[in-house]
Amino acid sequence: MIKKTALATALSAAALSGVSQAQAADYVIDTDGQHAFVQFKISHLGYSYILGSFEDFSGSFSYDPENLEASSASVEVEVASLNSNHAERDKHILSDDFLDAGEYPTATFTSTGFEPTGDNEGVLTGDLTLHGETNEIEMPVTLVGEGQDPWGGYRAGFEGSTPLTLADYGIDMSDFPEIMHELELYVTFEGIRQ
């Protein structure tokens, strides 16, 4: 369940801001080439960490370096694609004890605003829906880079991370130590200009 939030948030980071591109452009997140990731990190009882990712998602983003406030992003994640490298744990996380992937098969993020905070960075705001609940989140994001690729296309990539409180999405973590009530969502996306 932790994963679900993470991925939606992760997708939002892609919308971020622009750099030296001369015009507004729309990008499709390159999941086919495995150049995009929605990942999470959560404490395991305060002794170690569980790392995981969502492997099936899609999305797009847009940015205009002359009007960064108009940047936007949209992402949809298949919750059942969760992978924490432990099949039994994944099955439990996807059960109705946590993410309830059967009832809530997708998590989504739709941006509502972007505020530049410095060179090639800013804060992306948007609505994250997971486990049947929607909350506004803020994710600081950074432009990793942009430019021509070897195949004649143009790419831009961003990364961002933000903490997510699971109770905000109706996920009951009361049986676990307080340190496990929150996770860190990390996303990085490379987009192909359309």
FENQUI-V423225 format. One record per pair of residues at least 4 apart in sequence whose ideal C-beta (glycine too) atoms are under 8 Angstrom apart, sorted by the first residue. I is the first residue (numbers start at 1). J is the second residue. If there is no record, write none. Layout:
# FENQUI-V423225
I:J, I:J
This chain:
# FENQUI-V423225
1:5, 1:93, 1:94, 1:97, 1:98, 1:99, 1:100, 1:130, 1:131, 1:166, 1:169, 1:171, 2:6, 2:40, 2:42, 2:52, 2:93, 2:98, 2:99, 2:164, 2:166, 2:171, 2:183, 3:7, 3:40, 3:52, 3:53, 3:54, 3:79, 3:82, 3:84, 3:93, 3:99, 4:8, 4:54, 4:77, 4:79, 4:82, 4:99, 4:101, 4:104, 4:107, 4:130, 4:131, 4:169, 5:9, 5:40, 5:107, 5:128, 5:130, 5:131, 5:164, 5:166, 5:169, 5:183, 5:185, 6:10, 6:38, 6:39, 6:40, 6:52, 6:54, 6:164, 6:183, 6:184, 6:185, 6:186, 6:187, 7:11, 7:38, 7:40, 7:53, 7:54, 7:57, 7:75, 7:77, 7:79, 7:107, 7:185, 7:187, 8:12, 8:38, 8:75, 8:77, 8:107, 8:108, 8:109, 8:128, 8:129, 8:130, 9:13, 9:38, 9:109, 9:128, 9:137, 9:139, 9:162, 9:164, 9:185, 9:187, 10:37, 10:38, 10:39, 10:54, 10:75, 10:77, 10:109, 10:160, 10:185, 10:186, 10:187, 10:188, 10:189, 11:29, 11:38, 11:57, 11:59, 11:73, 11:74, 11:75, 11:76, 11:77, 11:109, 11:187, 11:189, 12:73, 12:75, 12:109, 12:111, 12:124, 12:126, 12:128, 12:137, 12:139, 12:160, 12:187, 13:73, 13:124, 13:139, 13:141, 13:158, 13:159, 13:160, 13:161, 13:187, 13:188, 13:189, 14:27, 14:29, 14:36, 14:59, 14:61, 14:73, 14:75, 14:158, 14:187, 14:189, 14:191, 15:61, 15:62, 15:63, 15:71, 15:72, 15:73, 15:74, 15:111, 15:114, 15:124, 15:126, 15:141, 15:158, 16:61, 16:63, 16:71, 16:73, 16:114, 16:122, 16:124, 16:141, 16:142, 16:143, 16:158, 16:160, 17:63, 17:65, 17:68, 17:71, 17:114, 17:116, 17:120, 17:121, 17:122, 17:141, 17:143, 17:158, 18:63, 18:64, 18:65, 18:68, 18:71, 18:143, 18:146, 18:156, 19:65, 19:120, 19:143, 19:146, 19:156, 20:65, 20:146, 21:25, 21:63, 21:65, 21:146, 21:156, 22:65, 23:64, 23:66, 24:62, 24:63, 24:64, 24:66, 24:67, 24:70, 25:62, 25:63, 25:64, 25:154, 25:156, 25:193, 25:194, 26:60, 26:61, 26:62, 26:193, 26:194, 27:60, 27:61, 27:62, 27:155, 27:156, 27:191, 27:192, 27:193, 27:194, 28:59, 28:60, 28:191, 28:192, 28:194, 29:36, 29:57, 29:58, 29:59, 29:60, 29:61, 29:75, 29:189, 29:190, 29:191, 30:34, 30:35, 30:36, 30:155, 30:189, 30:190, 30:191, 30:192, 31:35, 31:36, 31:57, 31:58, 33:190, 35:157, 35:189, 35:190, 36:57, 36:187, 36:188, 36:189, 36:190, 37:53, 37:186, 37:187, 37:188, 37:189, 38:53, 38:54, 38:57, 38:75, 38:77, 38:185, 38:187, 39:51, 39:52, 39:53, 39:54, 39:185, 39:186, 39:187, 40:51, 40:52, 40:53, 40:183, 40:184, 40:185, 40:186, 41:49, 41:50, 41:51, 41:183, 41:184, 41:186, 42:49, 42:50, 42:180, 42:182, 42:183, 42:184, 43:47, 43:48, 43:49, 43:50, 43:177, 43:179, 43:180, 44:48, 44:49, 44:50, 44:180, 45:176, 45:177, 45:179, 45:180, 46:177, 46:179, 46:180, 50:84, 50:89, 51:84, 51:85, 52:82, 52:83, 52:84, 52:85, 52:90, 53:82, 53:83, 54:77, 54:78, 54:79, 54:81, 54:82, 54:83, 54:107, 55:81, 55:82, 55:83, 56:77, 56:78, 56:80, 56:81, 57:75, 57:76, 57:77, 57:78, 57:81, 58:75, 58:76, 59:73, 59:74, 59:75, 59:76, 59:109, 59:189, 60:73, 60:74, 60:191, 61:71, 61:72, 61:73, 61:74, 61:158, 61:189, 61:191, 62:70, 62:71, 62:72, 62:73, 63:68, 63:70, 63:71, 63:72, 63:156, 64:68, 64:70, 64:71, 68:114, 68:116, 68:122, 69:113, 69:114, 69:115, 69:116, 70:114, 71:111, 71:114, 71:122, 71:124, 72:111, 72:114, 73:109, 73:110, 73:111, 73:124, 73:126, 74:108, 74:109, 74:110, 74:111, 75:108, 75:109, 76:106, 76:107, 76:108, 77:81, 77:106, 77:107, 77:108, 78:105, 78:106, 79:94, 79:99, 79:101, 79:104, 79:105, 79:106, 79:107, 79:130, 80:94, 80:101, 80:105, 82:90, 82:93, 82:94, 82:99, 82:101, 83:90, 84:89, 84:90, 84:93, 86:90, 87:91, 88:92, 89:93, 90:94, 91:95, 92:97, 92:98, 93:97, 93:98, 93:99, 94:98, 94:99, 94:100, 94:101, 95:99, 95:100, 95:101, 96:100, 96:102, 96:103, 98:171, 99:104, 99:130, 99:131, 99:171, 100:104, 100:131, 101:105, 103:132, 104:130, 104:131, 104:132, 107:128, 107:129, 107:130, 107:131, 108:128, 108:129, 108:130, 109:126, 109:127, 109:128, 109:129, 109:137, 110:126, 110:127, 111:124, 111:125, 111:126, 112:125, 112:126, 112:127, 112:136, 113:124, 113:125, 113:126, 114:122, 114:123, 114:124, 114:125, 115:122, 115:123, 115:125, 116:121, 116:122, 117:121, 117:122, 117:123, 117:140, 118:122, 120:142, 120:143, 121:140, 121:141, 121:142, 121:143, 122:140, 122:141, 123:138, 123:139, 123:140, 123:141, 124:138, 124:139, 124:140, 124:141, 124:160, 125:136, 125:137, 125:138, 125:139, 126:136, 126:137, 127:134, 127:135, 127:136, 127:137, 128:134, 128:135, 128:136, 128:137, 128:164, 129:133, 129:134, 130:169, 131:169, 131:170, 131:171, 132:170, 133:168, 133:169, 133:170, 135:168, 135:169, 137:162, 137:164, 138:162, 139:160, 139:161, 139:162, 139:185, 139:187, 140:160, 140:161, 140:162, 141:158, 141:159, 141:160, 142:158, 142:159, 142:160, 143:156, 143:157, 143:158, 144:157, 144:158, 144:159, 144:188, 144:190, 145:156, 145:157, 146:154, 146:155, 146:156, 146:157, 147:154, 147:155, 148:152, 148:153, 148:154, 148:155, 149:153, 149:154, 149:155, 149:192, 153:192, 153:193, 154:192, 154:193, 155:190, 155:191, 155:192, 155:193, 156:190, 156:191, 156:193, 157:188, 157:189, 157:190, 157:191, 158:188, 158:189, 159:186, 159:187, 159:188, 159:189, 160:186, 160:187, 160:188, 161:184, 161:185, 161:186, 161:187, 162:184, 162:185, 163:182, 163:183, 163:184, 163:185, 164:168, 164:169, 164:182, 164:183, 164:184, 164:185, 165:181, 165:182, 166:171, 166:173, 166:181, 166:182, 166:183, 167:171, 167:172, 167:173, 167:181, 173:180, 173:181, 176:180, 176:181
